[in-house]
Amino acid sequence: MQSEAAEVSAMPGSMVTARHERLKREGWFNRNLLFFNEACIKRFGELKYPHRAHEMFTYVNLKEFLTAGFDYRYGPDGGSMDAELVKANISEGCDESVIVMVDGFFNEQLSNTDAFGQSLTVTPLDKALADQKVKDHMLKNVENEKDVFAVLNGAFLQGGLLLTIESGASKKPPLQILHVSTGATGATGSDSATGSVERPVMTTPRLFISVGEKGEIDIVEKYISAADGCFVNSVTDIILAYKAQAGYSRIQMEPSSVWHFSKTLVIQKKESRLAVLDASSGGRFLRSSFEVHLKGEGAEFNLDAVSVLKNAEQAHNFVTVRH
C-alpha cells in the first residue's frame, strides 16, 4: 500500500480536500464559520497548490513543504498556555494593551486592553461575521484570492478576531498582538521509511483590523513558538477609513525549524496612512505576501522589511500595490 507521505507527494491537493471532508464529518469546524470554510476549500480546489511557473512562487520550491504532511488541527487551547512565557514576551509598556492568541485562538485571560477603554472593540470572528458587511467583505476576498495559502487559512479556520478602532480615536500605547504556537503534534500517520510518525500541526491565526475615520493606532504583531517544526499560516486584513493613520509592525521570532507563511490584505481609503515594518529572525521557510489597495486620493503606504537568516533558512516576499 502506498504510504501517506507518498500520497501527499503525488496528489497533495486532493489530500487536503479529503482531510477537510473528514474533519467536517467529525464536527471539527466552528459551525458559525463553516460557510466560510466551505467557500475557501472550494476556492482551494480551483487554485490548487502552485507550480514554479506561478508568478507568486517563481523562486519558491514547495517540494519539501508538500511532503511534510502537516495535520490540519490545533494544539491545546489557551487554558494550557504557560503564562510566564507570555509575560516574558510582552513588550515594555504593553501590559494593558496586549491581545494574546494561542494556536490561533483568542486567550482572554492572558489579554488586557484596558489602556484603550471604549476606543477598541475586540470581537471573536465567528460572532463578527453576523455583521453582513464583514461577511460580504470576507467572501468577496475569497472569490478574488489568488494566494492559495491564504485560502488554506480560511479553509481550516476555527478562531480569529475582529479588532475595531473607533473613528477619531487618538493614538494610545502600541497594541501588541502576541501569537503563540504550542507546536503540538497532530494525528499519527505512517511513513514507509520511519514507520509511525506524528505530523506537525498547522495553525491559522486570522485578524481583521478596521480603523475608523481619522482614527490612529500603532499595532505590533509578534509571533513566537514554544516548540519546533510547526507551520504557522496567518492572514491579516487591515482596512483604513478616511484619514485613518496606523503603524503596523509584524515581527517573527520563532525557531529556525518553523514554517511561516503570511498574507496581509490592506485596503486604504482617501488620505489614509499606513507604515509597515515586516521583520523576521529566520526560519526553515518564511513567506510574506502583501496585497495593498489604495482606494482614494492621497492614500499612502510604506513598507520596510528585514530578515536575518543563516545557513539554509529562507525568506520570500511578494508585494502587490494597486492604485
TORKOL-4160 file (C-alpha; in steps of 0.2 Angstrom, whole numbers, padded with zeros to 4 digits, m for minus):
323
<pt num="1" X="0000" Y="0000" Z="0000"/>
<pt num="2" X="0006" Y="0017" Z="m0004"/>
<pt num="3" X="0012" Y="0027" Z="0011"/>
<pt num="4" X="0003" Y="0043" Z="0015"/>
<pt num="5" X="0019" Y="0053" Z="0013"/>
<pt num="6" X="0020" Y="0046" Z="m0005"/>
<pt num="7" X="0001" Y="0051" Z="m0007"/>
<pt num="8" X="0004" Y="0068" Z="m0001"/>
<pt num="9" X="0019" Y="0070" Z="m0014"/>
<pt num="10" X="0008" Y="0063" Z="m0028"/>
<pt num="11" X="m0008" Y="0072" Z="m0025"/>
<pt num="12" X="m0006" Y="0085" Z="m0011"/>
<pt num="13" X="m0021" Y="0095" Z="m0016"/>
<pt num="14" X="m0033" Y="0080" Z="m0015"/>
<pt num="15" X="m0026" Y="0075" Z="0002"/>
<pt num="16" X="m0031" Y="0092" Z="0008"/>
<pt num="17" X="m0048" Y="0091" Z="0002"/>
<pt num="18" X="m0050" Y="0074" Z="0009"/>
<pt num="19" X="m0045" Y="0079" Z="0026"/>
<pt num="20" X="m0057" Y="0094" Z="0026"/>
<pt num="21" X="m0071" Y="0082" Z="0022"/>
<pt num="22" X="m0066" Y="0070" Z="0036"/>
<pt num="23" X="m0065" Y="0084" Z="0049"/>
<pt num="24" X="m0082" Y="0091" Z="0043"/>
<pt num="25" X="m0089" Y="0074" Z="0046"/>
<pt num="26" X="m0082" Y="0073" Z="0063"/>
<pt num="27" X="m0089" Y="0090" Z="0068"/>
<pt num="28" X="m0072" Y="0098" Z="0070"/>
<pt num="29" X="m0077" Y="0115" Z="0062"/>
<pt num="30" X="m0085" Y="0130" Z="0071"/>
<pt num="31" X="m0102" Y="0130" Z="0064"/>
<pt num="32" X="m0103" Y="0149" Z="0063"/>
<pt num="33" X="m0088" Y="0149" Z="0052"/>
<pt num="34" X="m0092" Y="0133" Z="0042"/>
<pt num="35" X="m0099" Y="0143" Z="0027"/>
<pt num="36" X="m0083" Y="0152" Z="0026"/>
<pt num="37" X="m0073" Y="0136" Z="0027"/>
<pt num="38" X="m0083" Y="0128" Z="0013"/>
<pt num="39" X="m0081" Y="0144" Z="0002"/>
<pt num="40" X="m0062" Y="0143" Z="0005"/>
<pt num="41" X="m0060" Y="0124" Z="0002"/>
<pt num="42" X="m0070" Y="0127" Z="m0015"/>
<pt num="43" X="m0058" Y="0140" Z="m0020"/>
<pt num="44" X="m0043" Y="0129" Z="m0015"/>
<pt num="45" X="m0049" Y="0116" Z="m0027"/>
<pt num="46" X="m0049" Y="0130" Z="m0041"/>
<pt num="47" X="m0032" Y="0136" Z="m0037"/>
<pt num="48" X="m0023" Y="0120" Z="m0031"/>
<pt num="49" X="m0005" Y="0121" Z="m0025"/>
<pt num="50" X="0006" Y="0132" Z="m0036"/>
<pt num="51" X="0020" Y="0126" Z="m0048"/>
<pt num="52" X="0036" Y="0136" Z="m0051"/>
<pt num="53" X="0028" Y="0145" Z="m0066"/>
<pt num="54" X="0016" Y="0154" Z="m0055"/>
<pt num="55" X="0021" Y="0172" Z="m0053"/>
<pt num="56" X="0019" Y="0172" Z="m0034"/>
<pt num="57" X="0030" Y="0156" Z="m0032"/>
<pt num="58" X="0043" Y="0158" Z="m0046"/>
<pt num="59" X="0058" Y="0157" Z="m0033"/>
<pt num="60" X="0049" Y="0146" Z="m0021"/>
<pt num="61" X="0052" Y="0127" Z="m0020"/>
<pt num="62" X="0037" Y="0119" Z="m0011"/>
<pt num="63" X="0043" Y="0101" Z="m0013"/>
<pt num="64" X="0049" Y="0099" Z="0005"/>
<pt num="65" X="0033" Y="0108" Z="0011"/>
<pt num="66" X="0021" Y="0097" Z="0001"/>
<pt num="67" X="0029" Y="0081" Z="0008"/>
<pt num="68" X="0029" Y="0086" Z="0026"/>
<pt num="69" X="0011" Y="0080" Z="0029"/>
<pt num="70" X="0005" Y="0094" Z="0041"/>
<pt num="71" X="m0010" Y="0090" Z="0051"/>
<pt num="72" X="m0025" Y="0102" Z="0050"/>
<pt num="73" X="m0029" Y="0103" Z="0068"/>
<pt num="74" X="m0025" Y="0114" Z="0083"/>
<pt num="75" X="m0014" Y="0112" Z="0098"/>
<pt num="76" X="m0020" Y="0114" Z="0116"/>
<pt num="77" X="m0032" Y="0129" Z="0119"/>
<pt num="78" X="m0026" Y="0144" Z="0128"/>
<pt num="79" X="m0030" Y="0137" Z="0145"/>
<pt num="80" X="m0014" Y="0126" Z="0145"/>
<pt num="81" X="m0003" Y="0140" Z="0140"/>
<pt num="82" X="0012" Y="0145" Z="0150"/>
<pt num="83" X="0008" Y="0162" Z="0157"/>
<pt num="84" X="0026" Y="0165" Z="0161"/>
<pt num="85" X="0031" Y="0163" Z="0143"/>
<pt num="86" X="0018" Y="0175" Z="0138"/>
<pt num="87" X="0023" Y="0188" Z="0151"/>
<pt num="88" X="0041" Y="0187" Z="0145"/>
<pt num="89" X="0036" Y="0191" Z="0128"/>
<pt num="90" X="0025" Y="0206" Z="0131"/>
<pt num="91" X="0034" Y="0222" Z="0126"/>
<pt num="92" X="0038" Y="0236" Z="0138"/>
<pt num="93" X="0023" Y="0247" Z="0141"/>
<pt num="94" X="0010" Y="0235" Z="0134"/>
<pt num="95" X="0004" Y="0227" Z="0150"/>
<pt num="96" X="m0013" Y="0235" Z="0147"/>
<pt num="97" X="m0013" Y="0234" Z="0128"/>
<pt num="98" X="m0010" Y="0216" Z="0123"/>
<pt num="99" X="m0020" Y="0203" Z="0115"/>
<pt num="100" X="m0014" Y="0185" Z="0116"/>
<pt num="101" X="m0018" Y="0172" Z="0103"/>
<pt num="102" X="m0013" Y="0154" Z="0106"/>
<pt num="103" X="m0013" Y="0142" Z="0092"/>
<pt num="104" X="m0025" Y="0154" Z="0083"/>
<pt num="105" X="m0037" Y="0156" Z="0097"/>
<pt num="106" X="m0040" Y="0172" Z="0107"/>
<pt num="107" X="m0035" Y="0169" Z="0125"/>
<pt num="108" X="m0045" Y="0182" Z="0135"/>
<pt num="109" X="m0037" Y="0178" Z="0152"/>
<pt num="110" X="m0020" Y="0182" Z="0146"/>
<pt num="111" X="m0025" Y="0198" Z="0136"/>
<pt num="112" X="m0028" Y="0215" Z="0143"/>
<pt num="113" X="m0034" Y="0230" Z="0133"/>
<pt num="114" X="m0038" Y="0242" Z="0147"/>
<pt num="115" X="m0027" Y="0256" Z="0140"/>
<pt num="116" X="m0039" Y="0258" Z="0125"/>
<pt num="117" X="m0055" Y="0260" Z="0135"/>
<pt num="118" X="m0070" Y="0261" Z="0123"/>
<pt num="119" X="m0060" Y="0265" Z="0108"/>
<pt num="120" X="m0055" Y="0247" Z="0104"/>
<pt num="121" X="m0068" Y="0233" Z="0102"/>
<pt num="122" X="m0062" Y="0215" Z="0102"/>
<pt num="123" X="m0075" Y="0203" Z="0094"/>
<pt num="124" X="m0072" Y="0184" Z="0090"/>
<pt num="125" X="m0073" Y="0182" Z="0071"/>
<pt num="126" X="m0087" Y="0169" Z="0072"/>
<pt num="127" X="m0098" Y="0182" Z="0080"/>
<pt num="128" X="m0092" Y="0197" Z="0070"/>
<pt num="129" X="m0097" Y="0188" Z="0054"/>
<pt num="130" X="m0115" Y="0191" Z="0060"/>
<pt num="131" X="m0112" Y="0208" Z="0053"/>
<pt num="132" X="m0117" Y="0207" Z="0034"/>
<pt num="133" X="m0103" Y="0220" Z="0029"/>
<pt num="134" X="m0090" Y="0209" Z="0037"/>
<pt num="135" X="m0097" Y="0193" Z="0030"/>
<pt num="136" X="m0098" Y="0201" Z="0012"/>
<pt num="137" X="m0080" Y="0208" Z="0013"/>
<pt num="138" X="m0073" Y="0191" Z="0018"/>
<pt num="139" X="m0082" Y="0181" Z="0005"/>
<pt num="140" X="m0078" Y="0193" Z="m0009"/>
<pt num="141" X="m0060" Y="0191" Z="m0004"/>
<pt num="142" X="m0061" Y="0173" Z="m0006"/>
<pt num="143" X="m0068" Y="0174" Z="m0023"/>
<pt num="144" X="m0054" Y="0186" Z="m0029"/>
<pt num="145" X="m0040" Y="0177" Z="m0019"/>
<pt num="146" X="m0025" Y="0171" Z="m0029"/>
<pt num="147" X="m0014" Y="0166" Z="m0014"/>
<pt num="148" X="m0018" Y="0148" Z="m0011"/>
<pt num="149" X="m0011" Y="0148" Z="0007"/>
<pt num="150" X="m0022" Y="0162" Z="0012"/>
<pt num="151" X="m0037" Y="0151" Z="0005"/>
<pt num="152" X="m0030" Y="0137" Z="0015"/>
<pt num="153" X="m0030" Y="0148" Z="0031"/>
<pt num="154" X="m0049" Y="0151" Z="0028"/>
<pt num="155" X="m0052" Y="0133" Z="0024"/>
<pt num="156" X="m0047" Y="0127" Z="0041"/>
<pt num="157" X="m0051" Y="0142" Z="0051"/>
<pt num="158" X="m0058" Y="0140" Z="0069"/>
<pt num="159" X="m0054" Y="0156" Z="0078"/>
<pt num="160" X="m0049" Y="0174" Z="0073"/>
<pt num="161" X="m0053" Y="0191" Z="0079"/>
<pt num="162" X="m0061" Y="0207" Z="0073"/>
<pt num="163" X="m0052" Y="0222" Z="0080"/>
<pt num="164" X="m0062" Y="0239" Z="0078"/>
<pt num="165" X="m0054" Y="0256" Z="0082"/>
<pt num="166" X="m0067" Y="0269" Z="0083"/>
<pt num="167" X="m0067" Y="0284" Z="0072"/>
<pt num="168" X="m0057" Y="0299" Z="0079"/>
<pt num="169" X="m0048" Y="0288" Z="0091"/>
<pt num="170" X="m0032" Y="0296" Z="0097"/>
<pt num="171" X="m0015" Y="0286" Z="0097"/>
<pt num="172" X="m0013" Y="0276" Z="0113"/>
<pt num="173" X="0001" Y="0265" Z="0118"/>
<pt num="174" X="0005" Y="0252" Z="0105"/>
<pt num="175" X="m0007" Y="0237" Z="0104"/>
<pt num="176" X="0003" Y="0221" Z="0105"/>
<pt num="177" X="m0004" Y="0206" Z="0097"/>
<pt num="178" X="0006" Y="0191" Z="0103"/>
<pt num="179" X="0004" Y="0175" Z="0093"/>
<pt num="180" X="0010" Y="0159" Z="0102"/>
<pt num="181" X="0011" Y="0142" Z="0094"/>
<pt num="182" X="0012" Y="0127" Z="0106"/>
<pt num="183" X="0020" Y="0116" Z="0092"/>
<pt num="184" X="0008" Y="0102" Z="0097"/>
<pt num="185" X="0008" Y="0087" Z="0086"/>
<pt num="186" X="m0007" Y="0081" Z="0077"/>
<pt num="187" X="m0014" Y="0064" Z="0072"/>
<pt num="188" X="m0002" Y="0050" Z="0069"/>
<pt num="189" X="0001" Y="0045" Z="0051"/>
<pt num="190" X="0013" Y="0032" Z="0043"/>
<pt num="191" X="0029" Y="0034" Z="0033"/>
<pt num="192" X="0037" Y="0020" Z="0024"/>
<pt num="193" X="0055" Y="0024" Z="0030"/>
<pt num="194" X="0052" Y="0028" Z="0048"/>
<pt num="195" X="0035" Y="0019" Z="0052"/>
<pt num="196" X="0023" Y="0028" Z="0064"/>
<pt num="197" X="0025" Y="0047" Z="0064"/>
<pt num="198" X="0016" Y="0062" Z="0072"/>
<pt num="199" X="0013" Y="0076" Z="0060"/>
<pt num="200" X="0017" Y="0094" Z="0065"/>
<pt num="201" X="0002" Y="0105" Z="0066"/>
<pt num="202" X="m0004" Y="0119" Z="0055"/>
<pt num="203" X="m0011" Y="0134" Z="0065"/>
<pt num="204" X="m0021" Y="0148" Z="0056"/>
<pt num="205" X="m0021" Y="0164" Z="0065"/>
<pt num="206" X="m0033" Y="0177" Z="0057"/>
<pt num="207" X="m0036" Y="0195" Z="0061"/>
<pt num="208" X="m0047" Y="0208" Z="0054"/>
<pt num="209" X="m0042" Y="0226" Z="0059"/>
<pt num="210" X="m0053" Y="0240" Z="0055"/>
<pt num="211" X="m0048" Y="0258" Z="0059"/>
<pt num="212" X="m0062" Y="0271" Z="0058"/>
<pt num="213" X="m0061" Y="0289" Z="0050"/>
<pt num="214" X="m0047" Y="0299" Z="0057"/>
<pt num="215" X="m0043" Y="0285" Z="0070"/>
<pt num="216" X="m0025" Y="0282" Z="0075"/>
<pt num="217" X="m0016" Y="0267" Z="0081"/>
<pt num="218" X="0001" Y="0258" Z="0081"/>
<pt num="219" X="0000" Y="0239" Z="0081"/>
<pt num="220" X="0014" Y="0226" Z="0084"/>
<pt num="221" X="0011" Y="0208" Z="0079"/>
<pt num="222" X="0024" Y="0196" Z="0087"/>
<pt num="223" X="0025" Y="0178" Z="0083"/>
<pt num="224" X="0034" Y="0165" Z="0095"/>
<pt num="225" X="0033" Y="0147" Z="0096"/>
<pt num="226" X="0035" Y="0135" Z="0111"/>
<pt num="227" X="0041" Y="0121" Z="0101"/>
<pt num="228" X="0049" Y="0116" Z="0084"/>
<pt num="229" X="0043" Y="0111" Z="0067"/>
<pt num="230" X="0025" Y="0119" Z="0067"/>
<pt num="231" X="0018" Y="0128" Z="0052"/>
<pt num="232" X="0010" Y="0145" Z="0055"/>
<pt num="233" X="m0001" Y="0151" Z="0041"/>
<pt num="234" X="m0008" Y="0168" Z="0045"/>
<pt num="235" X="m0019" Y="0181" Z="0037"/>
<pt num="236" X="m0022" Y="0199" Z="0042"/>
<pt num="237" X="m0034" Y="0211" Z="0034"/>
<pt num="238" X="m0032" Y="0229" Z="0038"/>
<pt num="239" X="m0045" Y="0242" Z="0032"/>
<pt num="240" X="m0041" Y="0261" Z="0035"/>
<pt num="241" X="m0056" Y="0273" Z="0033"/>
<pt num="242" X="m0054" Y="0291" Z="0028"/>
<pt num="243" X="m0039" Y="0300" Z="0035"/>
<pt num="244" X="m0035" Y="0285" Z="0047"/>
<pt num="245" X="m0017" Y="0283" Z="0052"/>
<pt num="246" X="m0009" Y="0267" Z="0058"/>
<pt num="247" X="0008" Y="0259" Z="0061"/>
<pt num="248" X="0009" Y="0240" Z="0059"/>
<pt num="249" X="0024" Y="0230" Z="0063"/>
<pt num="250" X="0025" Y="0211" Z="0060"/>
<pt num="251" X="0039" Y="0203" Z="0070"/>
<pt num="252" X="0043" Y="0184" Z="0068"/>
<pt num="253" X="0054" Y="0177" Z="0082"/>
<pt num="254" X="0050" Y="0158" Z="0080"/>
<pt num="255" X="0063" Y="0144" Z="0080"/>
<pt num="256" X="0073" Y="0140" Z="0064"/>
<pt num="257" X="0063" Y="0124" Z="0061"/>
<pt num="258" X="0046" Y="0133" Z="0059"/>
<pt num="259" X="0037" Y="0136" Z="0043"/>
<pt num="260" X="0028" Y="0153" Z="0042"/>
<pt num="261" X="0018" Y="0159" Z="0028"/>
<pt num="262" X="0008" Y="0176" Z="0030"/>
<pt num="263" X="m0004" Y="0186" Z="0019"/>
<pt num="264" X="m0008" Y="0204" Z="0023"/>
<pt num="265" X="m0023" Y="0212" Z="0014"/>
<pt num="266" X="m0023" Y="0231" Z="0015"/>
<pt num="267" X="m0037" Y="0242" Z="0009"/>
<pt num="268" X="m0035" Y="0261" Z="0012"/>
<pt num="269" X="m0047" Y="0275" Z="0009"/>
<pt num="270" X="m0044" Y="0293" Z="0004"/>
<pt num="271" X="m0029" Y="0302" Z="0014"/>
<pt num="272" X="m0026" Y="0287" Z="0025"/>
<pt num="273" X="m0008" Y="0282" Z="0030"/>
<pt num="274" X="m0001" Y="0265" Z="0034"/>
<pt num="275" X="0018" Y="0262" Z="0038"/>
<pt num="276" X="0023" Y="0244" Z="0039"/>
<pt num="277" X="0038" Y="0235" Z="0046"/>
<pt num="278" X="0040" Y="0217" Z="0042"/>
<pt num="279" X="0054" Y="0209" Z="0052"/>
<pt num="280" X="0060" Y="0191" Z="0054"/>
<pt num="281" X="0073" Y="0182" Z="0064"/>
<pt num="282" X="0074" Y="0167" Z="0052"/>
<pt num="283" X="0065" Y="0151" Z="0050"/>
<pt num="284" X="0065" Y="0135" Z="0039"/>
<pt num="285" X="0054" Y="0144" Z="0027"/>
<pt num="286" X="0046" Y="0161" Z="0028"/>
<pt num="287" X="0035" Y="0169" Z="0016"/>
<pt num="288" X="0026" Y="0186" Z="0017"/>
<pt num="289" X="0013" Y="0192" Z="0005"/>
<pt num="290" X="0006" Y="0209" Z="0005"/>
<pt num="291" X="m0008" Y="0214" Z="m0006"/>
<pt num="292" X="m0012" Y="0233" Z="m0005"/>
<pt num="293" X="m0027" Y="0243" Z="m0012"/>
<pt num="294" X="m0026" Y="0262" Z="m0012"/>
<pt num="295" X="m0044" Y="0267" Z="m0014"/>
<pt num="296" X="m0043" Y="0285" Z="m0013"/>
<pt num="297" X="m0033" Y="0301" Z="m0017"/>
<pt num="298" X="m0019" Y="0304" Z="m0005"/>
<pt num="299" X="m0018" Y="0287" Z="0002"/>
<pt num="300" X="0000" Y="0282" Z="0007"/>
<pt num="301" X="0008" Y="0265" Z="0010"/>
<pt num="302" X="0025" Y="0262" Z="0016"/>
<pt num="303" X="0034" Y="0245" Z="0018"/>
<pt num="304" X="0051" Y="0241" Z="0026"/>
<pt num="305" X="0056" Y="0223" Z="0028"/>
<pt num="306" X="0071" Y="0215" Z="0035"/>
<pt num="307" X="0076" Y="0196" Z="0038"/>
<pt num="308" X="0091" Y="0190" Z="0047"/>
<pt num="309" X="0095" Y="0172" Z="0040"/>
<pt num="310" X="0108" Y="0159" Z="0042"/>
<pt num="311" X="0113" Y="0143" Z="0034"/>
<pt num="312" X="0099" Y="0136" Z="0024"/>
<pt num="313" X="0085" Y="0147" Z="0031"/>
<pt num="314" X="0074" Y="0156" Z="0018"/>
<pt num="315" X="0063" Y="0172" Z="0017"/>
<pt num="316" X="0052" Y="0177" Z="0002"/>
<pt num="317" X="0042" Y="0192" Z="0000"/>
<pt num="318" X="0029" Y="0196" Z="m0013"/>
<pt num="319" X="0021" Y="0213" Z="m0014"/>
<pt num="320" X="0007" Y="0220" Z="m0025"/>
<pt num="321" X="0001" Y="0238" Z="m0024"/>
<pt num="322" X="m0015" Y="0243" Z="m0033"/>
<pt num="323" X="m0019" Y="0261" Z="m0036"/>
